[in-house]
Amino acid sequence: MGIRKTSIAIFFVVILTISISNHNVSAVTVIEKATPPPCLFLCNGFPLNNFACWHDCGLKGYNDGRCGGNPSRCCCRN
């Protein structure tokens, strides 16, 4: 009786393994690649440039724009 139980258990394990491994699964990426914010023009460090940067970015549909980096550039962001 022990051989019969062992053979049935092995049979079910084989069937389970075949049924699991026989599925074709394809993964699709749902995370979009991050893109750096657009940098419009060079800033020269004056405080007035932050306002000009914010204004130009607003005209292009962004919520904010700041001068930063080296060399200092006006970069837009939402």
C-alpha positions as a Markdown table, in Angstrom:
| # | Residue | x | y | z |
|---|---|---|---|---|
| 1 | Met | 0.0 | 0.0 | 0.0 |
| 2 | Gly | 3.0 | 2.3 | 0.6 |
| 3 | Ile | 4.2 | 2.0 | -3.0 |
| 4 | Arg | 0.7 | 2.9 | -4.3 |
| 5 | Lys | 0.5 | 6.1 | -2.1 |
| 6 | Thr | 4.0 | 7.1 | -3.2 |
| 7 | Ser | 3.2 | 6.6 | -6.9 |
| 8 | Ile | -0.1 | 8.5 | -6.6 |
| 9 | Ala | 1.7 | 11.4 | -4.8 |
| 10 | Ile | 4.5 | 11.5 | -7.5 |
| 11 | Phe | 1.8 | 11.4 | -10.2 |
| 12 | Phe | 0.0 | 14.4 | -8.7 |
| 13 | Val | 3.3 | 16.3 | -8.3 |
| 14 | Val | 4.2 | 15.6 | -12.0 |
| 15 | Ile | 0.7 | 16.7 | -13.2 |
| 16 | Leu | 0.9 | 19.9 | -11.0 |
| 17 | Thr | 4.4 | 20.7 | -12.3 |
| 18 | Ile | 3.3 | 20.3 | -15.9 |
| 19 | Ser | 0.2 | 22.4 | -15.5 |
| 20 | Ile | 2.1 | 25.2 | -13.8 |
| 21 | Ser | 5.0 | 25.3 | -16.2 |
| 22 | Asn | 2.9 | 25.0 | -19.4 |
| 23 | His | 1.5 | 28.6 | -19.2 |
| 24 | Asn | 3.0 | 31.2 | -21.4 |
| 25 | Val | 3.3 | 34.4 | -19.3 |
| 26 | Ser | 4.2 | 37.7 | -20.8 |
| 27 | Ala | 5.0 | 40.7 | -18.7 |
| 28 | Val | 4.3 | 44.2 | -19.7 |
| 29 | Thr | 6.1 | 47.2 | -18.3 |
| 30 | Val | 3.7 | 49.6 | -16.5 |
| 31 | Ile | 6.3 | 52.0 | -15.2 |
| 32 | Glu | 7.2 | 54.8 | -17.6 |
| 33 | Lys | 10.8 | 55.8 | -17.9 |
| 34 | Ala | 11.6 | 59.1 | -16.2 |
| 35 | Thr | 12.6 | 61.9 | -18.5 |
| 36 | Pro | 14.6 | 64.8 | -17.3 |
| 37 | Pro | 12.7 | 68.1 | -17.2 |
| 38 | Pro | 13.2 | 70.4 | -20.2 |
| 39 | Cys | 15.8 | 73.1 | -19.7 |
| 40 | Leu | 14.9 | 76.1 | -21.8 |
| 41 | Phe | 17.8 | 78.6 | -21.5 |
| 42 | Leu | 20.9 | 79.5 | -19.5 |
| 43 | Cys | 20.5 | 81.6 | -16.4 |
| 44 | Asn | 23.1 | 84.1 | -15.2 |
| 45 | Gly | 22.3 | 83.8 | -11.5 |
| 46 | Phe | 20.3 | 87.0 | -11.0 |
| 47 | Pro | 17.1 | 86.6 | -8.9 |
| 48 | Leu | 15.1 | 88.1 | -11.8 |
| 49 | Asn | 16.0 | 85.0 | -13.9 |
| 50 | Asn | 14.0 | 82.7 | -11.6 |
| 51 | Phe | 10.9 | 84.8 | -12.3 |
| 52 | Ala | 11.6 | 84.8 | -16.0 |
| 53 | Cys | 12.2 | 81.0 | -15.9 |
| 54 | Trp | 8.9 | 80.5 | -13.9 |
| 55 | His | 7.0 | 82.6 | -16.4 |
| 56 | Asp | 8.4 | 80.9 | -19.5 |
| 57 | Cys | 7.7 | 77.4 | -18.1 |
| 58 | Gly | 4.2 | 78.5 | -17.2 |
| 59 | Leu | 3.6 | 79.5 | -20.9 |
| 60 | Lys | 4.7 | 76.0 | -21.9 |
| 61 | Gly | 2.2 | 74.4 | -19.6 |
| 62 | Tyr | 4.5 | 73.5 | -16.6 |
| 63 | Asn | 3.7 | 74.4 | -13.0 |
| 64 | Asp | 7.1 | 75.6 | -12.0 |
| 65 | Gly | 10.5 | 76.6 | -13.3 |
| 66 | Arg | 13.8 | 77.2 | -11.5 |
| 67 | Cys | 17.4 | 78.1 | -12.4 |
| 68 | Gly | 19.8 | 75.5 | -11.2 |
| 69 | Gly | 22.8 | 73.3 | -12.1 |
| 70 | Asn | 26.2 | 74.1 | -13.5 |
| 71 | Pro | 26.0 | 75.8 | -15.9 |
| 72 | Ser | 22.8 | 77.4 | -14.4 |
| 73 | Arg | 19.8 | 76.5 | -16.6 |
| 74 | Cys | 16.1 | 77.2 | -16.4 |
| 75 | Cys | 14.5 | 73.8 | -16.0 |
| 76 | Cys | 10.7 | 73.3 | -16.0 |
| 77 | Arg | 8.8 | 70.9 | -13.8 |
| 78 | Asn | 5.2 | 69.9 | -12.8 |
